[in-house]
Amino acid sequence: MKVSLHRISIAHISVVLAAILIGIAFGIGIAPNTVFDGVRPTAFSVYALVAGIAGIAVFVACSVVFLKRAAAPIHSLELNLLDAFLECTPDNIFFKDERSRFLRVSTAMARHSGMAHPCLAVGKTDADIFSAEHANQALADEQELLRTGLPMIAKEEKETWPDGHETWALTTKFPLKDGAGTIIGSMGIAHDITARKQAQLQIQHMGMHDNLTGLPNRILLEDRLSQAIALSERNQRRVGVLMLDLDHFKQVNDSFGHSVGDRLLELVAGRLKSGLRESDTIARLAGDEFAITLPMAADSAGIELVAKNVLDMLSLPFYVDDQESQISASIGICQFPEDGRKPQELMQFAHAAMHEAKKRGRHQFCFFSPGFKEEAQRCQKLESDLRNACVREEFVLHYQPFVSANSDRITGVEALLRWQHPKDGLLPPNLFIPKLEELGQMVEVGNWVLKTACRQAAEWQRGGLPPIRMAVNVSSQQFYFGNLVETVESVLRETRLDPHLLELELTESQSLDDSASTINIMRQLKQLGVSLSLDDFGTGWSSLSYLRHFPIDRIKIDRSFVRDMLNDPADEVVVKSILSLARNLRIACIAEGVETLEERDYLKKHLCPEMQGFLFSRPVPAIEATALLRSAKILPGAVSEGTAKKEAVATAGTPLPQAELQEAL
């Protein structure tokens, strides 16, 4: 240890001088007859040399004493600093001998290990403190370190404690060497990463599980199904795949709100888990759709028995906030290896069988049949074609006018989405919109519809046509997850369309809830200046609730009531009541699906202000809609009554023959 020279220089000089003087005195005392005139010069020199050696010896001895005294405070300071560091550091720090026995640990490590004081760890090994798995691995790591002399850097270690909780640490270990450089043990530091690891596991869990029910999602289901297929193939057993969809679940959301619907889904998930084996996997795929995998199934009879039990379980009443709910389910069943060998294939075929069960009357199960493959493959091809239809610009808009009951003049148009399929031609929305919603593409497509319709309305005005109302349908996905307010504001600014000419149609059947979020979105839209209408009014369970809570400007009487109002007294009462309700609430009203002159006259008699239907015009492309607008008037009966009735159930969007178009104009 180095000591500053200025701390010992004076002492050294004093000691040397004293030693020399003592030596000289000693020499003179032994040779009293010696004189300085050279009588015995040799003896005198010897005595002087001895005195010098004695002085040097005393000097060395005193130097050692002084060095030790000077180094002692520094050594003490280093020990104090180490003690303070081990006391205050939040990490687990340890020193071990060559047999992996603890020599010293930090206070944090003692606390982490459940010891009252760090000294209690001295002499112990990992086996005395941690689990056998942890201890064995730590011993192996340290023996390798002692053998090679190479450090172990940032190794992630997991520990499961007796009470079941788990901790993680990031551990680094180095060789512990003595002054000569010989390895005499190991030392290390372990940084607690439990919080970070738990966050990572939580994120991983969220990516593999449904947020509402906690059940596995599609990703984890496919992984479990792959494992089940491999296991069953080795053991020559079957795997059953059940696709389950709750019947008429939408009515629960419409009647009681989404919060009740979500709670019911949680109860369904809990009941399914309690009624199946631990080896079975229950997953929630989307909405009210669940999937079940049955690995190592013996035969079809066993799989069928499970399906029956599931139907029986779900037929029992559920209670949400003391409200009883009765539901049923439809189940499609597919089996490995008879029906397919890949997870995606099995799920697709089970889905096709589930739809067949619904067609047969619901609340039943249906095994997949080879005849379903064609339908399943058609759906798969449709899905594949649909994914890039927007990018390939295959979607088009057709426009159907609203007509004033008093003047027969066009008061507005509704933009209706069509798909111009490259092989199958023009497809109506009922063939692809549900699939768009399933794929989560309605936001993208809905935004395209909004922008295209507003651009067309602005173009008509620039072409000299009078401004008219443009109605655009908005899906629930677009409403809740598409930043609708910002999108509408951006489109209006880009197209320079007067906001008062834009009307957003919200379909009653799309499961709007009366939450503060829904009302806030509507109010923001109203602040932009756009109007809101409620489509298919009367078909849901919450019509009156919507009118009471939502800032609705217009309601559209569903075509199902208009179609039968002249023959069915109940529908007639519904139509008259809606018209009366709208007048009393000062809400505009449109009757859609008007196909005959009798229907038009009846609605006109009962003061229905606007109508829409094939009696006036079917949905037509933009160029034909432009011609209709330039005609300034729609003649009643422009489409014959017989034709209107036929086209009402035919594919919407078929272009008008040229002769009929000329007659209409």
C-alpha positions, 0 to 999 in steps of 0.5 A: 500500500502506498504512503505519502513520503511527506508523512514519514520523512521527518521520522526517518531522518530522526531515526537514522541520526539517532541510530548513528549516534548510538552506534558511535557511542557504542563503538567508543565505549567498547574501545576506550583506549582508541585515539584519533591519531591513528593508533588503532584506526582499523578497529575504529572503522569496524566499530563505526561500520557496526554502528551504521548497520545498527542504525539502518536496522533500526531505520527499517524497523521503524519504517515498517511501524510507521508504514503500518500506522499510516496504512491502517486508517486507509484500510479501515476506510475501505472496509467502512465503504464496503460495509456502507455499499453492501448495506445500501445497495438495492441489488443482491451482492454476494461473495463465495468461496471455492465450495460455493459457500457464502462469505458475505452478502448484501443486506438486500440479498439477506432481506430477499432470502428471508434472513434477518441479517446478512451474517446469517448467510455466512457458511451457507450454500444456495441449497440452504436458501433457494429451491433445488432447481435454482441451487443446482443451476447456480452451483453448476454455473460457479463450478464452470466459472472456477474451471474456466475463469470466465465471467457469467454475464447477465443470465436471467434466473427464476426462483419459485418460493415456498409460498408459490410466488415467483421472482426473476433476477439478472445475474452476473458472476466473476471469479474472486481472486486473491492478491496473487491472482489465484481464483479462490471463489466467486462474487456476483450481483443479481438485479431484481427484474421481477416487475419487468418480467411480470409486465412482459408476461402480462403483455404476452398473456394479453396477446394470447388471451381474450381481454374480457373472458381471459380465455385463449384467443385465436392465436393461442387456440391454433397453437394448442390445436397444433399440439393436440393434433401432434399428440393425437397422431402419435397415439392414433386418436382423434381431435374434436373441434367445436365452433360455438355461436350464441343464438340471438345474442345481439338482442341481449346487447340491444335490450340490456346494453353492452355491459350486461352482454359482456357480463353474460359472455364472462358467465358463459366462459366460466360455465364452459370452463367448469364443464370441460376437462382441463386438457380441453381448450376453450377460446373466445374468437370474436363477439359471441363466438367460441371454439373448443378443442377436444384432444385425444378423443376416442371416437365421434360418439364421445365428441357428440356427447360433449356437444350435447353437454355444452348445449345443456349447460348453456340452456340453463338460465344465467343471472346478471344483476338479478336479471335472468337471461336465457340463451342457446347456442349452435355448434359446428363439429369437425374432426381430425383426421377425417375432415382435415389435418391443419388447424386453420382447415379444421377451424374453417370446416367447424365454422361452416358446420356451425352455420349449417346448424343455425340454418337448421333452426339453431340450438343444435349441433352439426357435424361437418360434411364433405358437402360443406367444403365447397361452401367453406372454400367459397367463403375462404376465397371471398375473404381472400378477394375481399382483403385487397378489394379496397386497394384494387379499387373494386368498391363502387358507390350507387346512389338511391334518392330520397323523394318528397311526398308532396312534390315528388322532387329529390331531396337527397340521396343515400350512398350504398356500397357495392363490390365490383368483383373481377369475376363474379360481377356486381355483388350486393352488400349482404354478401360481403359487408358481414365479412368485412366486419369480421375481418375488421376492415369496416373502418377502412372501407367506411372511410373510403365510402365517406370520402367518395360520397362527399366528393361526389356531392361536392362535384354535383354542386360544382356541376351546377346541380342544387345542393342536396343531402348526402346520406352515408351509412356508418358501421359500429366499428367505424363509429367506435374505433375509427376516430369518426369525428376527426375523419368526418372533419377531415373529409369535409375540409378536404372536399369543401362540402357544406357540413349541413349537407352530410347525414350519417346513418346509424343502423339501429341493429348495429348495437349502439349503446347509450353510454356517455362515449356514444352520446359524446361522439354524437354531440361532437358530430352535431357540433361539426354541423352534420345531421344524424339519422337512425336507420331500420327504426323499429327493428331493434329493442331500444328504439324509444331509448335511442330517441330519448338519449341520442340527438337524432335528426331523422328516423327511417321506418324499416322496409319490413313494416312498409311492405306489410302495412296494407295487409297486416294491422299490426304493421299498420299500427307500427307505421302510424305510431312511428309517424306520429311519434316523429311529428310529436318529437319534431324529428324528420321521418323517411319510409324506406322500401316503398314499392307500390303506388298504394304504399306511397298514397297511404304514407302520403295520407298519413303525412310521411314527409319523405320516401325511398324505394324502387317505386322511385328509383333503384340504387344507380351508379353516379353517372345515372344518379347525375341524370336523375338529379338533372331531371329535377323530379322523380315521376311516381311509377317510373319503375313499374310496380311489378318490377319494383316488387321483383327487384326488392328481393333481387340483387340491389344495384343492377344497372337500369336498362337504357329504355327504362332510364329514358322513361324515368327521365 
